[in-house]
Amino acid sequence: MKMKFALSVGLCILAASMLHALEFYDVSQPDIAKIKLNISSISDSSKNSVLIKKMQRQLTHSLLFENASAGDAEYLLEI
């Protein structure tokens, strides 16, 4: 009897914490600000330009990052 009670309380606590985590870490909420990121290359090579274009294209689909110009960016990523 005590084992069933302890197990049910444990499962309830686990379920409640998981539901709270889903609500708290929902990245699609409009009040979460995206990080403005600028990606640039130090050396101009064809491989770097292809990589940068692919990364910038992926940033348009990201929920956490936004592609920005060097002046507006919060972080600069140089490759």
N, CA, C and O atoms as a MOPAC input file, in Angstrom:
PM7 MOZYME 1SCF
protein

 N      0.81600 1    -1.18600 1     0.00000 1
 C      0.00000 1     0.00000 1     0.00000 1
 C      0.86700 1     1.26000 1     0.00000 1
 O      0.63000 1     2.19200 1    -0.76900 1
 N      1.87800 1     1.27100 1     0.87900 1
 C      2.77100 1     2.41900 1     0.93800 1
 C      3.57200 1     2.54800 1    -0.35200 1
 O      3.86700 1     3.65500 1    -0.80300 1
 N      3.91700 1     1.41000 1    -0.93800 1
 C      4.69100 1     1.41900 1    -2.17900 1
 C      3.87500 1     2.02300 1    -3.31800 1
 O      4.40100 1     2.80800 1    -4.10800 1
 N      2.59900 1     1.66300 1    -3.41000 1
 C      1.73500 1     2.20900 1    -4.46100 1
 C      1.54900 1     3.71300 1    -4.27100 1
 O      1.56100 1     4.47400 1    -5.23800 1
 N      1.37800 1     4.13000 1    -3.03300 1
 C      1.20100 1     5.55000 1    -2.74600 1
 C      2.46000 1     6.33800 1    -3.11300 1
 O      2.37400 1     7.39300 1    -3.74200 1
 N      3.61700 1     5.83000 1    -2.72200 1
 C      4.87900 1     6.50400 1    -3.03100 1
 C      5.10300 1     6.55600 1    -4.53600 1
 O      5.57100 1     7.56400 1    -5.06300 1
 N      4.77100 1     5.47900 1    -5.22000 1
 C      4.93100 1     5.44100 1    -6.67100 1
 C      3.99100 1     6.42700 1    -7.35600 1
 O      4.39300 1     7.11400 1    -8.29600 1
 N      2.75100 1     6.50200 1    -6.89700 1
 C      1.79800 1     7.42700 1    -7.51300 1
 C      2.18300 1     8.88100 1    -7.24400 1
 O      2.03700 1     9.72900 1    -8.12400 1
 N      2.67000 1     9.17900 1    -6.04600 1
 C      3.12400 1    10.53500 1    -5.73900 1
 C      4.33700 1    10.88200 1    -6.59500 1
 O      4.43100 1    11.99600 1    -7.11100 1
 N      5.25100 1     9.95400 1    -6.74600 1
 C      6.42800 1    10.18600 1    -7.57900 1
 C      6.06200 1    10.43100 1    -9.03100 1
 O      6.62900 1    11.31500 1    -9.67200 1
 N      5.12300 1     9.65700 1    -9.55600 1
 C      4.69300 1     9.84900 1   -10.94000 1
 C      3.97900 1    11.18400 1   -11.12300 1
 O      4.15000 1    11.84200 1   -12.14900 1
 N      3.18700 1    11.58400 1   -10.14500 1
 C      2.50600 1    12.88300 1   -10.21800 1
 C      3.51400 1    14.03200 1   -10.21200 1
 O      3.37200 1    14.98900 1   -10.97300 1
 N      4.51400 1    13.93900 1    -9.36800 1
 C      5.54300 1    14.98100 1    -9.31600 1
 C      6.32600 1    15.02000 1   -10.62300 1
 O      6.62500 1    16.10000 1   -11.13300 1
 N      6.65500 1    13.87000 1   -11.16000 1
 C      7.37800 1    13.80200 1   -12.42200 1
 C      6.55300 1    14.39700 1   -13.55700 1
 O      7.07200 1    15.17500 1   -14.35700 1
 N      5.28000 1    14.03900 1   -13.63300 1
 C      4.41200 1    14.56100 1   -14.69200 1
 C      4.23600 1    16.07000 1   -14.56400 1
 O      4.25000 1    16.78400 1   -15.56600 1
 N      4.07100 1    16.55100 1   -13.34900 1
 C      3.89900 1    17.99500 1   -13.13800 1
 C      5.15900 1    18.76000 1   -13.52800 1
 O      5.07300 1    19.82800 1   -14.13500 1
 N      6.31500 1    18.22900 1   -13.18700 1
 C      7.56000 1    18.92000 1   -13.54100 1
 C      7.79100 1    18.90500 1   -15.04400 1
 O      8.30000 1    19.87900 1   -15.59900 1
 N      7.42400 1    17.81300 1   -15.71300 1
 C      7.58000 1    17.75000 1   -17.16800 1
 C      6.63600 1    18.73000 1   -17.86100 1
 O      7.03300 1    19.39100 1   -18.82100 1
 N      5.41300 1    18.83100 1   -17.39400 1
 C      4.47200 1    19.77600 1   -17.99000 1
 C      4.90400 1    21.21600 1   -17.74600 1
 O      4.75500 1    22.07100 1   -18.61900 1
 N      5.43500 1    21.48100 1   -16.56700 1
 C      5.93700 1    22.82400 1   -16.28000 1
 C      7.13000 1    23.15000 1   -17.17700 1
 O      7.24100 1    24.27200 1   -17.66900 1
 N      8.00700 1    22.19600 1   -17.39300 1
 C      9.16800 1    22.42100 1   -18.25700 1
 C      8.73100 1    22.68100 1   -19.69000 1
 O      9.31200 1    23.53500 1   -20.35900 1
 N      7.72500 1    21.97100 1   -20.17500 1
 C      7.23300 1    22.21200 1   -21.52600 1
 C      6.66900 1    23.61700 1   -21.66300 1
 O      6.87900 1    24.27800 1   -22.68000 1
 N      5.96000 1    24.06900 1   -20.65100 1
 C      5.38700 1    25.40900 1   -20.69700 1
 C      6.47000 1    26.47100 1   -20.56400 1
 O      6.41500 1    27.49400 1   -21.24600 1
 N      7.44200 1    26.24500 1   -19.70700 1
 C      8.47700 1    27.24100 1   -19.44000 1
 C      9.44200 1    27.38000 1   -20.60800 1
 O      9.87000 1    28.49200 1   -20.91900 1
 N      9.79200 1    26.28700 1   -21.25300 1
 C     10.78600 1    26.30800 1   -22.32000 1
 C     10.17000 1    26.28600 1   -23.70800 1
 O     10.81500 1    25.81700 1   -24.64700 1
 N      8.95100 1    26.77200 1   -23.87500 1
 C      8.31300 1    26.83100 1   -25.18300 1
 C      8.94900 1    27.97400 1   -25.96500 1
 O      8.64200 1    29.14000 1   -25.71600 1
 N      9.83800 1    27.65000 1   -26.91600 1
 C     10.58800 1    28.66600 1   -27.64100 1
 C      9.76200 1    29.36900 1   -28.70000 1
 O     10.22100 1    30.35500 1   -29.27600 1
 N      8.56400 1    28.89500 1   -28.97400 1
 C      7.73600 1    29.55000 1   -29.97900 1
 C      6.88300 1    30.66700 1   -29.38900 1
 O      6.06200 1    31.25400 1   -30.09400 1
 N      7.06600 1    30.96400 1   -28.11500 1
 C      6.31900 1    32.05700 1   -27.49700 1
 C      6.79800 1    33.38400 1   -28.07500 1
 O      8.00000 1    33.56900 1   -28.26700 1
 N      5.89100 1    34.30200 1   -28.35300 1
 C      6.29400 1    35.56400 1   -28.98200 1
 C      7.10500 1    36.48500 1   -28.07700 1
 O      7.77900 1    37.38700 1   -28.57600 1
 N      7.06000 1    36.28500 1   -26.76600 1
 C      7.79800 1    37.17500 1   -25.87500 1
 C      9.26400 1    36.78900 1   -25.72000 1
 O     10.01500 1    37.50400 1   -25.05600 1
 N      9.68700 1    35.68800 1   -26.31000 1
 C     11.09400 1    35.29600 1   -26.26500 1
 C     11.82000 1    36.00100 1   -27.40600 1
 O     11.47600 1    35.81600 1   -28.57300 1
 N     12.81600 1    36.80300 1   -27.07200 1
 C     13.54700 1    37.56900 1   -28.07700 1
 C     14.58100 1    36.68800 1   -28.76300 1
 O     15.27200 1    35.89700 1   -28.12100 1
 N     14.67200 1    36.83900 1   -30.06400 1
 C     15.68300 1    36.10000 1   -30.81500 1
 C     17.03600 1    36.79100 1   -30.66500 1
 O     17.11000 1    38.01400 1   -30.54000 1
 N     18.09100 1    36.00400 1   -30.67800 1
 C     19.44500 1    36.53500 1   -30.61500 1
 C     19.84500 1    36.97300 1   -32.01200 1
 O     19.75200 1    36.19800 1   -32.96400 1
 N     20.29100 1    38.21900 1   -32.13200 1
 C     20.71000 1    38.75300 1   -33.43100 1
 C     22.16000 1    38.35700 1   -33.66300 1
 O     23.04600 1    38.70000 1   -32.88000 1
 N     22.38500 1    37.63500 1   -34.74500 1
 C     23.68900 1    37.04000 1   -35.03100 1
 C     24.13400 1    37.44400 1   -36.42300 1
 O     23.34300 1    37.41300 1   -37.36600 1
 N     25.39500 1    37.82300 1   -36.55400 1
 C     25.97400 1    38.12100 1   -37.85600 1
 C     27.06400 1    37.10300 1   -38.13900 1
 O     27.93400 1    36.86300 1   -37.30200 1
 N     27.01400 1    36.50500 1   -39.32200 1
 C     28.00200 1    35.51200 1   -39.72700 1
 C     28.82100 1    36.10100 1   -40.86100 1
 O     28.27100 1    36.54700 1   -41.86800 1
 N     30.13100 1    36.10200 1   -40.69600 1
 C     31.01900 1    36.62300 1   -41.73100 1
 C     32.26100 1    35.75000 1   -41.80900 1
 O     32.52300 1    34.92800 1   -40.93000 1
 N     33.02400 1    35.94800 1   -42.89000 1
 C     34.23900 1    35.14400 1   -43.06200 1
 C     35.46400 1    36.03900 1   -42.97900 1
 O     35.45000 1    37.19100 1   -43.41200 1
 N     36.51300 1    35.48400 1   -42.41700 1
 C     37.77800 1    36.21500 1   -42.31600 1
 C     38.50000 1    36.17800 1   -43.65900 1
 O     38.99700 1    37.19800 1   -44.13600 1
 N     38.55100 1    35.00200 1   -44.25500 1
 C     39.18500 1    34.85500 1   -45.56400 1
 C     38.11300 1    34.55600 1   -46.61000 1
 O     37.18700 1    33.78500 1   -46.35500 1
 N     38.24000 1    35.16000 1   -47.76800 1
 C     37.26200 1    34.95700 1   -48.83700 1
 C     37.66800 1    33.75100 1   -49.67600 1
 O     38.56900 1    33.83100 1   -50.51100 1
 N     36.99400 1    32.64700 1   -49.44200 1
 C     37.19600 1    31.45700 1   -50.25600 1
 C     35.83400 1    30.92200 1   -50.65900 1
 O     34.81700 1    31.28000 1   -50.06500 1
 N     35.81700 1    30.07600 1   -51.65600 1
 C     34.53400 1    29.55600 1   -52.14200 1
 C     33.86700 1    28.66700 1   -51.09500 1
 O     32.64200 1    28.67200 1   -50.97000 1
 N     34.65600 1    27.90900 1   -50.34800 1
 C     34.08600 1    27.04700 1   -49.30800 1
 C     33.46700 1    27.87600 1   -48.18100 1
 O     32.39000 1    27.55300 1   -47.68000 1
 N     34.15600 1    28.94000 1   -47.79400 1
 C     33.61100 1    29.80200 1   -46.74300 1
 C     32.31700 1    30.47100 1   -47.18000 1
 O     31.36900 1    30.56000 1   -46.40000 1
 N     32.27300 1    30.94100 1   -48.41900 1
 C     31.06200 1    31.62400 1   -48.87900 1
 C     29.87900 1    30.66700 1   -48.95800 1
 O     28.75300 1    31.05400 1   -48.64400 1
 N     30.11700 1    29.42100 1   -49.37400 1
 C     29.03900 1    28.42800 1   -49.41500 1
 C     28.55600 1    28.11600 1   -48.00400 1
 O     27.35200 1    28.03000 1   -47.76300 1
 N     29.48400 1    27.94800 1   -47.07600 1
 C     29.12600 1    27.65600 1   -45.69000 1
 C     28.33700 1    28.80300 1   -45.06800 1
 O     27.34900 1    28.56800 1   -44.37200 1
 N     28.75600 1    30.02100 1   -45.30900 1
 C     28.07200 1    31.18200 1   -44.73600 1
 C     26.66900 1    31.32100 1   -45.31400 1
 O     25.73000 1    31.63000 1   -44.58100 1
 N     26.51400 1    31.09900 1   -46.60600 1
 C     25.17900 1    31.17400 1   -47.21400 1
 C     24.25000 1    30.11500 1   -46.63400 1
 O     23.07800 1    30.39000 1   -46.37400 1
 N     24.76800 1    28.90600 1   -46.43100 1
 C     23.94300 1    27.84400 1   -45.84600 1
 C     23.55900 1    28.17000 1   -44.40700 1
 O     22.42100 1    27.94100 1   -43.99900 1
 N     24.50500 1    28.70300 1   -43.63900 1
 C     24.20800 1    29.04700 1   -42.24700 1
 C     23.20000 1    30.18900 1   -42.16600 1
 O     22.31900 1    30.17400 1   -41.30700 1
 N     23.31900 1    31.17600 1   -43.04600 1
 C     22.36400 1    32.28000 1   -43.05200 1
 C     20.97700 1    31.79600 1   -43.45600 1
 O     19.97800 1    32.29000 1   -42.93400 1
 N     20.90200 1    30.84800 1   -44.37000 1
 C     19.61700 1    30.27700 1   -44.76800 1
 C     18.99500 1    29.51000 1   -43.59800 1
 O     17.78200 1    29.55800 1   -43.39500 1
 N     19.82600 1    28.80800 1   -42.83400 1
 C     19.31200 1    28.06900 1   -41.68000 1
 C     18.84100 1    29.00900 1   -40.57100 1
 O     17.92000 1    28.67500 1   -39.82600 1
 N     19.46300 1    30.17600 1   -40.46000 1
 C     19.04300 1    31.14000 1   -39.44000 1
 C     17.63100 1    31.65000 1   -39.69600 1
 O     16.93300 1    32.01800 1   -38.75200 1
 N     17.19700 1    31.67900 1   -40.95500 1
 C     15.83900 1    32.14900 1   -41.24400 1
 C     14.79000 1    31.18100 1   -40.71200 1
 O     13.65000 1    31.58100 1   -40.47700 1
 N     15.15300 1    29.91700 1   -40.51900 1
 C     14.22600 1    28.90800 1   -40.00900 1
 C     14.36200 1    28.68800 1   -38.50400 1
 O     13.61000 1    27.90400 1   -37.92400 1
 N     15.29900 1    29.36000 1   -37.87400 1
 C     15.56400 1    29.15200 1   -36.45300 1
 C     14.56500 1    29.91300 1   -35.59200 1
 O     14.12500 1    31.00700 1   -35.94700 1
 N     14.21500 1    29.32200 1   -34.46200 1
 C     13.33100 1    29.99000 1   -33.51000 1
 C     14.10300 1    30.82100 1   -32.49500 1
 O     13.51100 1    31.63300 1   -31.78300 1
 N     15.41500 1    30.62900 1   -32.41900 1
 C     16.20700 1    31.30600 1   -31.39200 1
 C     17.16200 1    32.36100 1   -31.93200 1
 O     17.62100 1    33.22100 1   -31.18100 1
 N     17.47000 1    32.30300 1   -33.24400 1
 C     18.45200 1    33.21500 1   -33.81700 1
 C     17.85000 1    33.99000 1   -34.97700 1
 O     16.93500 1    33.51900 1   -35.65300 1
 N     18.38100 1    35.19000 1   -35.19400 1
 C     17.94700 1    36.04200 1   -36.29200 1
 C     19.19200 1    36.57000 1   -36.98700 1
 O     20.13900 1    36.99800 1   -36.32700 1
 N     19.19700 1    36.54300 1   -38.31700 1
 C     20.32400 1    37.05000 1   -39.08000 1
 C     20.26000 1    38.57600 1   -39.07300 1
 O     19.22300 1    39.15700 1   -39.39300 1
 N     21.36800 1    39.22500 1   -38.70700 1
 C     21.39300 1    40.68200 1   -38.60400 1
 C     22.66000 1    41.21900 1   -39.24400 1
 O     23.62100 1    40.48400 1   -39.46600 1
 N     22.64800 1    42.51000 1   -39.53700 1
 C     23.84600 1    43.14800 1   -40.07000 1
 C     24.87300 1    43.29300 1   -38.94700 1
 O     24.55600 1    43.12200 1   -37.77000 1
 N     26.09700 1    43.60800 1   -39.33200 1
 C     27.17200 1    43.68000 1   -38.33600 1
 C     26.92000 1    44.78000 1   -37.30600 1
 O     27.30800 1    44.63700 1   -36.14700 1
 N     26.28100 1    45.86600 1   -37.70800 1
 C     26.01700 1    46.95900 1   -36.77900 1
 C     24.90300 1    46.66200 1   -35.79200 1
 O     24.93200 1    47.14300 1   -34.65900 1
 N     23.91900 1    45.87100 1   -36.21300 1
 C     22.76100 1    45.57100 1   -35.36500 1
 C     22.91400 1    44.28800 1   -34.56700 1
 O     22.11400 1    44.02700 1   -33.66900 1
 N     23.91500 1    43.48600 1   -34.87100 1
 C     24.04500 1    42.15500 1   -34.27300 1
 C     24.51900 1    42.23000 1   -32.82600 1
 O     25.31800 1    43.08900 1   -32.45300 1
 N     24.00300 1    41.30200 1   -32.02500 1
 C     24.46400 1    41.16700 1   -30.64600 1
 C     25.74900 1    40.34700 1   -30.58700 1
 O     26.60400 1    40.57100 1   -29.73000 1
 N     25.87300 1    39.39300 1   -31.51000 1
 C     27.05300 1    38.53000 1   -31.56800 1
 C     27.55900 1    38.46800 1   -33.00000 1
 O     26.77200 1    38.43400 1   -33.94600 1
 N     28.87800 1    38.45300 1   -33.15100 1
 C     29.51200 1    38.32400 1   -34.45800 1
 C     30.21200 1    36.97800 1   -34.52600 1
 O     31.02900 1    36.65600 1   -33.66300 1
 N     29.89800 1    36.19800 1   -35.53800 1
 C     30.52800 1    34.89700 1   -35.74300 1
 C     31.39700 1    34.99700 1   -36.98000 1
 O     30.89200 1    35.15700 1   -38.09000 1
 N     32.70800 1    34.90200 1   -36.78900 1
 C     33.64600 1    34.98700 1   -37.90800 1
 C     34.21800 1    33.61200 1   -38.18000 1
 O     34.69200 1    32.92500 1   -37.27600 1
 N     34.16400 1    33.22500 1   -39.44300 1
 C     34.65900 1    31.90400 1   -39.85200 1
 C     35.89900 1    32.09600 1   -40.69300 1
 O     36.49200 1    31.11900 1   -41.15100 1

